[in-house]
Amino acid sequence: MAEGAVVVEEERADRFGEEPDPRAGELGAAVSRLRRALAGHPALLPDRDAAEDELAALDAMARAGATDVSRLRRSLLLVAGAVGSVSALAPALGDVRAAVESFGGLPGEAEAANGPVNGSADGPVNGAPGGAPDERALPRPREGA
């Protein structure tokens, strides 16, 4: 037996008895739909091999119940870059994106995007009372642009 196969078997044994994550099932189903759509698409795509490799990786992560959000997002980005301009694949790609997003964001991502939460030790958002954006902090359009 190959060394990689032993690792997979050990991982499955550790997960035995746990409830399967329904998000992983949705991801696996979405990946399968996109793989079928990509296989049936007749046009030559320069990055088809890269898309197929990342779809295989996403499928393996879904089967293992992996929830490494950064790895899921990386694979999604690579697949989208490879097939994103093909409108026939857009619905299936959208399903994969929705499945990846169901795993949530990266730790600290919400606070980085929205600023500190009102009432937190950092104070209101952008230093304005009541959490309203401080107009001095908003970017202004360039003149003559």
HELIX and SHEET records of a PDB file:
HELIX    1   1 GLU A    3  ARG A   15  1                                  13    
HELIX    2   2 PRO A   22  GLY A   40  1                                  19    
HELIX    3   3 ARG A   48  ALA A   64  1                                  17    
HELIX    4   4 VAL A   69  VAL A   83  1                                  15    
HELIX    5   5 SER A   87  LEU A   89  5                                   3    
HELIX    6   6 ALA A   90  GLU A  101  1                                  12    
HELIX    7   7 GLU A  109  ASN A  114  1                                   6    
HELIX    8   8 VAL A  125  GLY A  127  5                                   3    
HELIX    9   9 PRO A  129  GLY A  131  5                                   3    
HELIX   10  10 GLU A  135  ALA A  137  5                                   3    
END                                                                             
